[in-house]
Amino acid sequence: MPPQLSPLFKLAVFTVLMLTVATFAVGVAYSIYIPNPTASQSTAEAKLFQAASYGLTALVGLLTGKAA
């Protein structure tokens, strides 16, 4: 029988997942709508993708920590 997940853990995973998806979507939209970005715009785009990768890292940490 699989272990029961607490509602607080489900909320944490859902929140991190939605923030990750949102930052990735904003980064993609940013790169599509600004065809020739300035240096500061390129930096902002890179930071959005970096935030999305950190969100994925946090999700993996949450899920592997719960599974182990």
C-alpha positions as CSV (number, residue, x, y, z in Angstrom):
1,M,0.0,0.0,0.0
2,P,1.5,3.4,-1.0
3,P,2.1,5.9,1.8
4,Q,-0.4,8.6,2.3
5,L,0.7,12.1,1.5
6,S,-0.2,14.9,3.8
7,P,-2.3,17.9,2.4
8,L,0.6,20.2,3.3
9,F,3.1,18.2,1.2
10,K,0.6,18.2,-1.7
11,L,0.2,22.0,-1.4
12,A,4.0,22.4,-1.4
13,V,4.5,20.3,-4.5
14,F,1.6,22.0,-6.3
15,T,2.9,25.5,-5.4
16,V,6.5,24.8,-6.5
17,L,5.1,23.1,-9.7
18,M,2.9,26.1,-10.6
19,L,5.7,28.6,-9.9
20,T,8.1,26.5,-12.1
21,V,5.6,26.3,-14.9
22,A,4.8,30.0,-14.6
23,T,8.5,31.2,-14.7
24,F,9.2,28.9,-17.7
25,A,6.1,30.2,-19.6
26,V,7.1,33.8,-18.9
27,G,10.6,33.1,-20.0
28,V,9.4,31.5,-23.3
29,A,6.9,34.4,-23.9
30,Y,9.7,36.9,-23.1
31,S,12.0,35.3,-25.7
32,I,9.2,35.2,-28.3
33,Y,7.9,38.7,-28.0
34,I,11.3,40.4,-27.8
35,P,13.2,39.5,-31.0
36,N,16.3,41.6,-30.4
37,P,16.8,41.9,-26.7
38,T,19.2,44.3,-25.1
39,A,21.8,43.1,-22.6
40,S,19.5,43.7,-19.6
41,Q,16.6,42.0,-21.3
42,S,18.7,38.9,-22.1
43,T,19.8,38.8,-18.5
44,A,16.2,38.9,-17.3
45,E,15.3,36.1,-19.7
46,A,18.3,34.0,-18.4
47,K,17.2,34.6,-14.8
48,L,13.7,33.4,-15.6
49,F,15.0,30.2,-17.1
50,Q,17.4,29.8,-14.1
51,A,14.4,30.2,-11.7
52,A,12.5,27.5,-13.7
53,S,15.5,25.2,-13.4
54,Y,15.7,25.8,-9.6
55,G,12.0,25.0,-9.4
56,L,12.6,21.7,-11.1
57,T,15.5,21.0,-8.7
58,A,13.2,21.8,-5.8
59,L,10.5,19.4,-7.1
60,V,13.0,16.6,-7.5
61,G,14.3,17.2,-4.0
62,L,10.8,17.2,-2.6
63,L,9.8,14.0,-4.4
64,T,13.0,12.1,-3.8
65,G,13.0,13.1,-0.2
66,K,9.5,11.8,0.3
67,A,10.2,8.6,-1.6
68,A,13.4,7.7,0.2
